[in-house]
Amino acid sequence: MELIISALIFLIVIEHAGFLYLEMFLWTKNAGIKTFRHSKEHAEKTKVLAANQGLYNGFLAAGLLWGLFHNNPVFGSQIIFFFLACIVIAGIYGGITVSRSIFYIQALPALFTVTLLLLK
């Protein structure tokens, strides 16, 4: 069970590192425009906001890595729980205010992982 939870957390880390890359570096490029379904003009106007959003996603990924590799497993689990809870809340908010897909892509994997953490 521990290995499965760690693997899920690592997948969420990769996901949020990907969000960081998309939002900070690809927002105005074709990949970013297609992924987020916006126009080149909109991308140019909002690139600073997107980069800030990407940075926050990087912090979430870093926090999960911190928890995964913390030398105190109890404290590490608390760190992981905190950052997963932040991701769940952000994903719910994004799902309500921006696009329902944010809930499925961001909140649901974190919510599933939190549930496993609580059941172990």
Contact map, one row per residue, 1 for C-alpha under 8 A:
111110000000000000000000000000000000000000000000000000000000000000000000000000000000000000000000000000000000000000000001
111111000000000000000000000000000000000000000000000000000000000000000000000000000000000000000000000000000000000000000000
111111100000000000000000000000000000000000000000000000000000000000000000000000000000000000000000000000000000000000000000
111111110000000000000000000000000000000000000000000000000000000000000000000000000000000000000000000000000000000000000000
111111111000000000000000000000000000000000000000000000000000000000000000000000000000000000000000000000000000000010011000
011111111100000000000000000000000000000000000000000000000000000000010000000000000000000000000000000000000000000000000000
001111111110000000000000000000000000000000000000000000000000000000000000000000000000000000000000000000000000000000000000
000111111111000000000000000000000000000000000000000000000000000000000000000000000000000000000000000000000000100010000000
000011111111100000000000000000000000000000000000000000000000000100000000000000000000000000000000000000000000010010000000
000001111111110000000000000000000000000000000000000000000000000110000000000000000000000000000000000000000000000000000000
000000111111111000000000000000000000000000000000000000000000000000000000000000000000000000000000000000000000000000000000
000000011111111100000000000000000000000000000000000000000000100000000000000000000000000000000000000000000000110000000000
000000001111111110000000000000000000000000000000000000000001110110000000000000000000000000000000000000000000000000000000
000000000111111111000000000000000000000000000000000000000000100000000000000000000000000000000000000000000000000000000000
000000000011111111100000000000000000000000000000000000000000000000000000000000000000000000000000000000000000000000000000
000000000001111111110000000000000000000000000000000000001101100000000000000000000000000000000000000000000000000000000000
000000000000111111111000000000000000000000000000000000001100100000000000000000000000000000000000000000000000000000000000
000000000000011111111100000000000000000000000000000000000000000000000000000000000000000000000000000000000000000000000000
000000000000001111111110000000000000000000000000000001001100000000000000000000000000000000000000000000000000000000000000
000000000000000111111111100000000000000000000000001011111100000000000000000000000000000000000000000000000000000000000000
000000000000000011111111110000000000000000000000000001000000000000000000000000000000000000000000000000000000000000000000
000000000000000001111111111000110000000000000000000001000000000000000000000000000000000000000000000000000000000000000000
000000000000000000111111111000010000000000000010011011000000000000000000000000000000000000000000000000000000000000000000
000000000000000000011111111000000000000000000010011111100000000000000000000000000000000000000000000000000000000000000000
000000000000000000011111111110000000000000000000001000000000000000000000000000000000000000000000000000000000000000000000
000000000000000000001111111111111000000000000000000000000000000000000000000000000000000000000000000000000000000000000000
000000000000000000000111111110111000000000100010011000000000000000000000000000000000000000000000000000000000000000000000
000000000000000000000000111111011000000100110010000000000000000000000000000000000000000000000000000000000000000000000000
000000000000000000000000111111111000000000000000000000000000000000000000000000000000000000000000000000000000000000000000
000000000000000000000000010111111100000000000000000000000000000000000000000000000000000000000000000000000000000000000000
000000000000000000000100011011111110000000000000000000000000000000000000000000000000000000000000000000000000000000000000
000000000000000000000110011111111111100000000000000000000000000000000000000000000000000000000000000000000000000000000000
000000000000000000000000011111111111111100100000000000000000000000000000000000000000000000000000000000000000000000000000
000000000000000000000000000001111111110000000000000000000000000000000000000000000000000000000000000000000000000000000000
000000000000000000000000000000111111100000000000000000000000000000000000000000000000000000000000000000000000000000000000
000000000000000000000000000000011111110000000000000000000000000000000000000000000000000000000000000000000000000000000000
000000000000000000000000000000011111111000000000000000000000000000000000000000000000000000000000000000000000000000000000
000000000000000000000000000000001101111101100000000000000000000000000000000000000000000000000000000000000000000000000000
000000000000000000000000000000001000111111100000000000000000000000000000000000000000000000000000000000000000000000000000
000000000000000000000000000100001000011111110000000000000000000000000000000000000000000000000000000000000000000000000000
000000000000000000000000000000000000001111111000000000000000000000000000000000000000000000000000000000000000000000000000
000000000000000000000000000000000000011111111100000000000000000000000000000000000000000000000000000000000000000000000000
000000000000000000000000001100001000011111111110000000000000000000000000000000000000000000000000000000000000000000000000
000000000000000000000000000100000000000111111110000000000000000000000000000000000000000000000000000000000000000000000000
000000000000000000000000000000000000000011111111000000000000000000000000000000000000000000000000000000000000000000000000
000000000000000000000000000000000000000001111111110000000000000000000000000000000000000000000000000000000000000000000000
000000000000000000000011001100000000000000111111111000000000000000000000000000000000000000000000000000000000000000000000
000000000000000000000000000000000000000000001111111100000000000000000000000000000000000000000000000000000000000000000000
000000000000000000000000000000000000000000000111111110000000000000000000000000000000000000000000000000000000000000000000
000000000000000000000011001000000000000000000111111111000000000000000000000000000000000000000000000000000000000000000000
000000000000000000010011101000000000000000000011111111100000000000000000000000000000000000000000000000000000000000000000
000000000000000000000001000000000000000000000001111111110000000000000000000000000000000000000000000000000000000000000000
000000000000000000010011000000000000000000000000111111111000000000000000000000000000000000000000000000000000000000000000
000000000000000000111111000000000000000000000000011111111100000000000000000000000000000000000000000000000000000000000000
000000000000000000010001000000000000000000000000001111111110000000000000000000000000000000000000000000000000000000000000
000000000000000000010000000000000000000000000000000111111111000000000000000000000000000000000000000000000000000000000000
000000000000000110110000000000000000000000000000000011111111100000000000000000000000000000000000000000000000000000000000
000000000000000110110000000000000000000000000000000001111111110000000000000000000000000000000000000000000000000000000000
000000000000000000000000000000000000000000000000000000111111111000000000000000000000000000000000000000000000000000000000
000000000000100100000000000000000000000000000000000000011111111100000000000000000010011000000000000000000000000000000000
000000000001110110000000000000000000000000000000000000001111111110000000000000000000000000000000000000000000000000000000
000000000000100000000000000000000000000000000000000000000111111111000000000000000000000000000000000000000000000000000000
000000000000000000000000000000000000000000000000000000000011111111100000000000110010000000000000000000000000000000000000
000000001100100000000000000000000000000000000000000000000001111111110000000000110011000000000000000000000000000000000000
000000000100100000000000000000000000000000000000000000000000111111111000000000000000000000000000000000000000000000000000
000000000000000000000000000000000000000000000000000000000000011111111100000100110000000000000000000000000000000000000000
000000000000000000000000000000000000000000000000000000000000001111111100001111110000000000000000000000000000000000000000
000001000000000000000000000000000000000000000000000000000000000111111100000110010000000000000000000000000000000000000000
000000000000000000000000000000000000000000000000000000000000000011111110000100000000000000000000000000000000000000000000
000000000000000000000000000000000000000000000000000000000000000001111111101100000000000000000000000000000000000000000000
000000000000000000000000000000000000000000000000000000000000000000001111100100000000000000000000000000000000000000000000
000000000000000000000000000000000000000000000000000000000000000000000111111100000000000000000000000000000000000000000000
000000000000000000000000000000000000000000000000000000000000000000000111111110000000000000000000000000000000000000000000
000000000000000000000000000000000000000000000000000000000000000000000001111111000000000000000000000000000000000000000000
000000000000000000000000000000000000000000000000000000000000000000100101111111100000000000000000000000000000000000000000
000000000000000000000000000000000000000000000000000000000000000001111111111111110000000000000000000000000000000000000000
000000000000000000000000000000000000000000000000000000000000000000110000111111111000000000000000000000000000000000000000
000000000000000000000000000000000000000000000000000000000000000000100000011111111100000000000000000000000000000000000000
000000000000000000000000000000000000000000000000000000000000001101100000001111111110000000000000000000000000000000000000
000000000000000000000000000000000000000000000000000000000000001101110000000111111111000000000000000000000000000000000000
000000000000000000000000000000000000000000000000000000000000000000000000000011111111100000000000000000000000000001001000
000000000000000000000000000000000000000000000000000000000000000000000000000001111111110000000000000000000000000000000000
000000000000000000000000000000000000000000000000000000000001001100000000000000111111111000000000000000000000000000000000
000000000000000000000000000000000000000000000000000000000000000100000000000000011111111100000000000000000000011011000000
000000000000000000000000000000000000000000000000000000000000000000000000000000001111111110000000000000000000011001000000
000000000000000000000000000000000000000000000000000000000001000000000000000000000111111111000000000000000000000000000000
000000000000000000000000000000000000000000000000000000000001000000000000000000000011111111100000000000000110010000000000
000000000000000000000000000000000000000000000000000000000000000000000000000000000001111111110000000000000111011000000000
000000000000000000000000000000000000000000000000000000000000000000000000000000000000111111111000000000000010000000000000
000000000000000000000000000000000000000000000000000000000000000000000000000000000000011111111100000000000010000000000000
000000000000000000000000000000000000000000000000000000000000000000000000000000000000001111111110000001111111000000000000
000000000000000000000000000000000000000000000000000000000000000000000000000000000000000111111111000001100010000000000000
000000000000000000000000000000000000000000000000000000000000000000000000000000000000000011111111100000100000000000000000
000000000000000000000000000000000000000000000000000000000000000000000000000000000000000001111111111101100000000000000000
000000000000000000000000000000000000000000000000000000000000000000000000000000000000000000111111111111110000000000000000
000000000000000000000000000000000000000000000000000000000000000000000000000000000000000000011111111100100000000000000000
000000000000000000000000000000000000000000000000000000000000000000000000000000000000000000001111111000000000000000000000
000000000000000000000000000000000000000000000000000000000000000000000000000000000000000000000111111101000000000000000000
000000000000000000000000000000000000000000000000000000000000000000000000000000000000000000000111111111100000000000000000
000000000000000000000000000000000000000000000000000000000000000000000000000000000000000000000111011111110000000000000000
000000000000000000000000000000000000000000000000000000000000000000000000000000000000000000000010001111111000000000000000
000000000000000000000000000000000000000000000000000000000000000000000000000000000000000000110110011111111110000000000000
000000000000000000000000000000000000000000000000000000000000000000000000000000000000000000111111001111111111000000000000
000000000000000000000000000000000000000000000000000000000000000000000000000000000000000000100010000111111111100000000000
000000000000000000000000000000000000000000000000000000000000000000000000000000000000000000100000000011111111100000000000
000000000000000000000000000000000000000000000000000000000000000000000000000000000000001100100000000001111111110000000000
000000000000000000000000000000000000000000000000000000000000000000000000000000000000001111110000000001111111111000000000
000000000000000000000000000000000000000000000000000000000000000000000000000000000000000100100000000000111111111100000000
000000010001000000000000000000000000000000000000000000000000000000000000000000000000000000000000000000011111111110000000
000000001001000000000000000000000000000000000000000000000000000000000000000000000001101100000000000000000111111111000000
000000000000000000000000000000000000000000000000000000000000000000000000000000000001100100000000000000000011111111100000
000000000000000000000000000000000000000000000000000000000000000000000000000000000000000000000000000000000001111111110000
000010011000000000000000000000000000000000000000000000000000000000000000000000000001000000000000000000000000111111111000
000000000000000000000000000000000000000000000000000000000000000000000000000000001001100000000000000000000000011111111100
000000000000000000000000000000000000000000000000000000000000000000000000000000000000000000000000000000000000001111111110
000010000000000000000000000000000000000000000000000000000000000000000000000000000000000000000000000000000000000111111111
000010000000000000000000000000000000000000000000000000000000000000000000000000001000000000000000000000000000000011111111
000000000000000000000000000000000000000000000000000000000000000000000000000000000000000000000000000000000000000001111111
000000000000000000000000000000000000000000000000000000000000000000000000000000000000000000000000000000000000000000111111
100000000000000000000000000000000000000000000000000000000000000000000000000000000000000000000000000000000000000000011111
